């Protein structure tokens, strides 16, 4: 079995969350990368404008993560949404529409390094990061939202499920 090269090693990543313990955990888990952190929208926005990042990890609540996502997309920075309190189908759809490459629950922090490594690998290859996300995490979405959660916005999900992008 071939080992996948680490796409984290030497990468410059911005992690944004209003909870310091979450930022510390991200720094520990992603120790192969250089991690910059921000605990509020203003600090994160300045960092996005002034620095080129290989990836941004954005909390949705408390730091205006959706607005930061828009800024990352404008700068060509791939962004992953990481949330606990905003874990719902509406913010998932908004994250997809605004250009995030994935949407993770904070309960997945312990495997963040392997998830990000795979996501960056797919992204670099031009493959769908969302397809990987749903294959890997789809059951957790079903558990969290209920088995028929996609029925509430069937038109969106029918279109999305064809190619895993909008």
N, C-alpha and C positions, 0 to 999 in steps of 0.2 A: 504494500500500500504506500503510495507516495504522500509525503508530507507537504502540505500547502505552505509556501513561503509566507512569512508574516508580513501582512500589509500594514501593520501597526508600527513596526520598527522604524524609528526616525521620523514618523509623521508628526505634524504640528496640528494639534486638536484644541478646539475651544469647547470647554464644558461650562454650561450656564445653568445654575439652579440656585434658588434662594435658601436652600438648606446646606449648611457647611458640611455636615456629615456625608451627604450624598456626593458632594464635590471631592471630599477626601477619599471616599470609596472609589470613585471613578479614577482618581489619580493613582491609587494603589493597584487597581485592576489593569489599567492601561499603562503600566510602568515602562513598556517598550517605546512609548511615544512621548513627545514633549507636550505637556498639557498646560494650557492657560485656562484660568478660571475667572468667572464673574458671577456675582450674586444678585445683580440687578440689570434692568434693561439698559440704562444709560451706559454703564461700564461695558457691557457686552456689545452694544451698538458701536461704541468707539473702537473697540478691539476689532470688530468686523471690518470697519472702514479703514483701519490703519495696518492691518496684518493680513497676509494671505494664509489661510488655514486649509489643511487637507480634508478636514471634517469638523463639523460643529455638532455638539450634543446639546439639545435645547429642552429645558423643562417648559411645559406649556403654561402652567399657572404660576403666578407670583413674579414672573420676569417678562411677561408679554412675549412668550415664545413664538406665537404665530407671526407677530410683527418681525421678530428676529429672523424667523424662517424666510420671510420675504426678502429681508436684507441679504441673507446668505445666498439665496437663489440669484439675486441681482449681481452678486460678486462671484458667482460660479462656485460657491462652497457647498459641497454636499452636506445635508443636515439630517440628523436623526432626532425625532421627537421622543423624549423620555418623560413619562408622566406617571403619577399615582392618582391624583384627584381628578384629572381631566380624562381619565380612561373611559371613553364612551364612543359610540359610533359616530356622533356628530364631529368630535374633534379629530377622529381618525380620518373621516372624509375630508375635512378642511385641510388636514396635513397633507393628504394625497393631492388635493387640488392646488395647494400652494407650492408643491414641489419637493416635499420631504422625500428622502430615500427609504425611510422606515419609521415605524412607530412602535415604541417598546414600553412596556410597563416597568416601573422601578423594581418589581419583583424579579425581573430578569437581570438585575445588576451583577449577580454572581457569575454570570456567563457572558457578560458584556464584551469581554475581549474576543471570545470566539465568534460571537454574533457579528461584531464590527469587522473582524478579520474577513469573514465570509461576505459581508455586505460590501466592503471595499474591493474585494476580489471580483465580485459580480459587477460592481459599478465600473471598475477599470476595464473589464471585458466588454462593457456595453450591454450586459445582460440585465434582466429585470431584477432589481433589488426587492421589489414588492412581491414577485412570485416566490422568491426565497423566504421573505418574511411570512407570507401566508402559509407556505409549506411547513415552516419551522414553528410558527406561533399561532397558526389558525385555530388550533384546539383551545388555546388559552383565550382567544377572542370569543369563541363559542361558549366557553365556561363562564366568562365574565359578562357577556352580553345576552346569552341565551342562544339556543340552536338556530332560531329563525330570525336573528337580528338583521340580516341583510334584506329581509322582506319589507322593512320600513322605508327603504330607498331603493327599491328593486331596479328601477331604470338605471341609476348610477352604477350599481353593482353588476348588472348584466353587461353594461358597456365596459366596465373596468375588468371584469373577469376574463374577457376575451383576449386582452394583451397585457394586463397588469399595468396599464398607464392610462392617463386621461389626456 
